[in-house]
Amino acid sequence: MGRAYQNRKESMAKTAGQKTRLYSRYGKEIYVCAKNGGFDPEGNLPLRQMIAKAKKDQVPAHVIERAIEKAKGGGGEDYETARYEGFGPGGCMVIVDCLTDNGKRTFTEVRQAFVKNDAKLGGPGTVGHMFDHQAVFVFAGEDEEEILEILMMADVDVTDVEVEDGMISVYAPNTEFYKTKTALTDAMPEVNFVVEEITFVPQTMTEIDDPEVIEQLEKFLAALENCDDVQNVYHNAELPED
């Protein structure tokens, strides 16, 4: 899988507008987690994980607290998930995950991002079968055998452990996320996860090296990121290293 984890969306916190969109997306996800599973992070693992992820992306505490308070109110928006699949510039495969209170609006915005950027929107399952829904953890280290032993001793159904450039990548089924994290943190209390998430990992990569296609792909991904209802974008494009 190599550096597949790097193919998830990059941090959006680069401008004030991007920060606002980032905070809004975390606010939605925290709201949904709290509304569906309870307001106490200690008893709601998805909420606890989402809060930890938000803090790592430097989302202010008041944004997190407001989302939870909003969920406690009982009313508010009724969000539902939506997933779109297709092919981006250069033939790469793309999965777009959304959280929306207006499905028609979201479909229109996502479709326009595809249409205007030489991409093709497909139906459900078009490319999803070419991605694995995985729990991914990345942290500094060199000894993959030691990590594999830790996970096996904890009876974690680990998919793969890789070492590259002083970083260890652990892949496990998405259902094993909390079990994997607990095993690693119990064995290595000082571990600092660079990546800890449930994501879609591509089974194969599509190499793109044409500068024009790369530029088109960047415009396409930016158009998707600018859709307020888009939460995550996954693709299998492999670009040249800078």
N, C-alpha and C positions, 0 to 999 in steps of 0.2 A: 504493500500500500504506500510505502515511502512517505512523502510529505502530503498525503491526501488531506490531512486535517487542515492544511493551510488553504485549501480551496473553498472553505466556507467564507461567508462575507467578511470583509475587513471592517475594523472599527470605523464607525461613522462619525465619531466625535472630533471632527476637524474644523468645522465652522459652527457659528451659533445656530444656524438653521438645521444643520445635521445633528447637533446636540439635542435640539428640541424634538426632532423625529425619533432619535434614540431613546430619549426619556419617555416619549409617548408610547413607544413600542414596549418598553419594559413595564410601564404603567398598566398597559392592557393585559400583559401576561401575568403580572402580579395580581391584578384585580381578578382575573379568571381563576387563578390558582387558589386565591383566598376564598372566593365565592363558592368554588366547587369542593374544596377540601378543608375549610376551616381557617380561622384567622391567626391561630397560634403556630408559628414556624416549627416549634418543637414537636407538634403533633401532625404537621403537614409537610412531608418531605419535599414534594414538588415546590411548595412555596419557599421552604428554606433554601433549596437549591437556586431558585430564581432570584431570591434576595441576594445570595452570595455572588451570583453571576452579575447582578446589577451593580453591586458594590465594586466588583473587580473592574467593571467598565466605567467606574467613577460616576454612577448615577447618584444624585444628592439624596440624603436621607428623607427630606420632605416629600420627594416624588414617591418614594417607596411607601412612606406612612400614609400619604394621601390616597394611594391606590387601595391600601388595606382598609382605611376608614370608609372609602367609597363602597367597598364590598360589604362592609358591616351594615351599611345603610339599607341593604336589601333590594333597593331599586336599581336605577342606573341602566347602562347599556346591556344588551343581550348579545354577546359576541359568539360567533361560530367560526370553526376552522374551515379553511378552503385551501386546496392544493392544486397547483397547475403544473403541467409537465410539457416539455417540448425540446426543441433544438435551437441553440443559439448560433451566432456567427461562427463559421468554421466547422459547423456540424457538431459542436460540443453538446452534451446532454445537460438539461437544466431542470431543477425542481424548485418551485416557488411556493413557500408556505405562507399563508395569510391568516389573519385574525380579523374578522369583519362584522359589522352590524348592518351591512348593506351589500349582499352578495352581488347584485347586478352592477353596482358601482365598482366594486373590486374587480370583477371579471372584465369590465370595460377598460379600466386603467391598465390591468396586466396585459390584456390583449393588445392595446395600443403600443405598449412597450415592445412587444414582439413584432408587431406589424411594421413599426417605424424603424426597426433596427436589423432588418434582414434575418429575422428569426422566425421560427415556425411553431405555433402553439398546437399541441396535440391533445388527445383525450386522456382520461385517467389510465395510468398504467403504461403510457407510451414509453417512458424511460425508467420508471421507478424500479423495475425489476433488475436494472443494471447498477443499482446502489444498494449497499447494506446499511440497515438502520443500526447504528453502533454507538456504544458508549466509548468515548475517546479521552484518554488522559495522557498528557505530555509533561515531562519534568526532566530536570538535569540528572544525568547518570550515565554509566558505562556498562554495568553488569546486567545484561538481559536475563542471564541464567538465574541470578538471585531473585529478580523480580518475578520470573515465571514460577520459581519455587514458592515464593510468598503467596502468589495467587492460587496455585494448585493446592497448597496446604489449607487455604481458606475455602477450598471447593468452589472457586470462581470458574465459570465456563468461559475462560479466556479464548479469544479468537486468534490473537497474534501479539507478539512483543517484538519491537524493533529498536535498534540503536543507530542513530545517525548524527554526526557532528556533536557528540556529547549530550544528546537529548534522547530520552527513552520515550517511545510511543506505545501505549497499551490500548488494545482494541478488544472489546467484549460486546456481546449482544446488549441491546439497549435496556433490556429487562434486568441486566446485571449491574447497572450503573452504581447503585448505592452499595451493593455488596463489594464491588471492586474498589470503590473509594474507601470504604471502611477497612478493607484488608490492607490497602497501601498505607493509609494514615496510622493504623494500629502498629504496623511493622516499622514505619518511618515517620514518627510524629513531626519531624522537621520538614517533611516534603513540601515543596512549593509548586503547585500545579500551574504550568503556563497555559494549558488547555485542560478543561474538565467539562465535558458536555456530551449531550446526546445529539448525534448528527447523522447525516447521510454521507457515507463514504463510497466513492465510485469504485466499481470493480475494475474498470479499465480507464485509462486516461486518453484524451484526444490532444495531441501535440499541435499547437498553433504558433507559427513563427513568422507569418506574413504580417508586416507592420500595419497594413491597412485593415486586416481582419482583427488584429489585436485592438486597434483603435475603435473599430465597430463594436467589438465585444465589451470594451470599457464603457462605451456610450449606452449599450444595452443594459449592462449591470447597473449603471448609474440611474437609468430610467426606472428600473425595477425598485431600486433603493429609495427613489423619490416618491413611490406610492406609499401613502400613509398606512395602508392596511397590510403591506408586506412585512413579515416578521423575519424570515430567513430565505436566503437564496443559496442553493447548492449547485455546483457544476463540476464537470470533469475536464475542463480545459487546463492544459499544462503549458504555461508560458515560459519563454526564455528567462533565465535568471539575469538580474541586472548586473 
